[in-house]
Amino acid sequence: MTFSSLVFLCIFFPIVFCLHSFIPSIKVRNGLLIIASLIFYGFGEPVYVFLMIFSALFNYSSARLLERKTGSKGVLIFAVVVNIGLLCVFKYTGFLITTINDLFKVGIPVPAIALPIGISFFTFQALSYVIDVYRGKVEVQKSFPKVLLYISFFPQLIAGPIVKYKDIEKEINEREVVITEVAPGLRRFILGLGKKVLIANTMAVAADSVFALDKGELNILLAWIGAVAYALQIYFDFSGYSDMAIGLGKMFGFNFRENFDYPYISVNVKEFWRRWHISLSSWFKDYVYIPLGGNRKGSLRTGLNKLIVFFLTGLWHGANWTFVVWGLFHGFFSFLEEFVPAIRKLPRLIGHIYLMLVVIIGFVIFRADNMGQAFQVIGQMLTGFNFDAASLSLTMQQLTPFVIVMLVAAVIACGGGQKIYSGLVDKFTRGGELIKKQNLVEIITYVISFGILIWCILRLSSGSYNPFIYFRF
């Protein structure tokens, strides 16, 4: 995330935004965004642009066939099979063949299939459109370019949030660029950029250093530093991208739904998944959990349905058993909470400690290269009481002054630091005499945002390549 990021910040985005703002025709605006989105995707994946166009065309055609009603269920099944099939071919072929080789001790050649960036996101968006057409929740879009724009729109194309067609149908057909939305959108984008460049990338250095150590070099302090650093890295990396996508969308006249709602203040797994990666959670709820029966068929069936959803959630994240185990790990605690209601009634502090232990240990599994490494790190988190000079020296190397500052900033932000600003604005708008104070707060936030932007550009120009974690999903 260096040269390409600077190109995006300083050249690509300003040009596209200015052209979009001055073009009066919605049809031409949409055409501009389609071209920009294809160029944006093609910058990293030139060949797979055609795969994304095929996905859009196939799902557009499927929806048009569903409009005829006759044989619609068969069309839907075929569309789901093709979409999931493409996802499996590009994402899971190597994983499946490797698993077969390991289980049956055979030597089937593993094909080297490159993973198209963001395929999980645009495939799920396409599926939600077709399924919603079948259910009658949205009208069939008769314009292929509008469907292509929906699937390829560059702000959230690579790493979400997963946007449902019904949420932006109105904006695709008719929208305005309003200055009162542009400024907050830009500020939201910069906030997300700061989360990624300043916090996530800093936590990544500590996490990567710890996970690269051998078992003999780890102790309880290093293991916890690595685990906590990664939990913070993935949150600020992914929520930062979502903030950038939401901000950019707002600048172009689109209103994307929130994807994170301070998940680390949760007190149980159920609440955590209402706050974490909301677009994915709601997708699985609408298109898997509820069709399976949801919570309508008793506690046992509800728990089983949740386990299925969590298994699929883990598998969606990547072709590795660590992701599957991570999903089932969360599923187990969700299942446990279903049958032991007392867990959901714990005092808030104890519930929060319980949830964070589940989340942090879960993310160790998520981050590990394999289950052996996951058990190794978790084991040291629990029993690694070796405090020799080498381990203590490695520990101090991770806790640089800048890491400590970013760690404190991360903890404050996780606890709802952003809400402080909203609270100030609410306070200052109570009464006409406080309007000037509100304006002052607004000015201060924009000045701070500008400072963050400059700081991020300087860090990007001198830093190493560190892509968003969810690019590979």
Salt bridges, closest charged atoms under 4 A:
GLU67 OE1 - ARG64 NE 3.27
GLU67 OE2 - LYS142 NZ 2.94
ASP167 OD1 - ARG257 NH2 3.33
GLU181 OE1 - LYS250 NZ 3.31
ASP208 OD1 - ARG367 NH2 3.03
ASP237 OD2 - LYS196 NZ 2.68
ASP243 OD1 - ARG188 NE 2.78
ASP243 OD2 - LYS195 NZ 2.74
GLU258 OE1 - ARG188 NH2 2.61
ASP261 OD2 - ARG275 NH1 3.48
GLU271 OE2 - ARG275 NE 2.97
ASP286 OD2 - LYS164 NZ 2.29
GLU338 OE1 - LYS306 NZ 2.85
GLU442 OE1 - ARG187 NH1 3.24
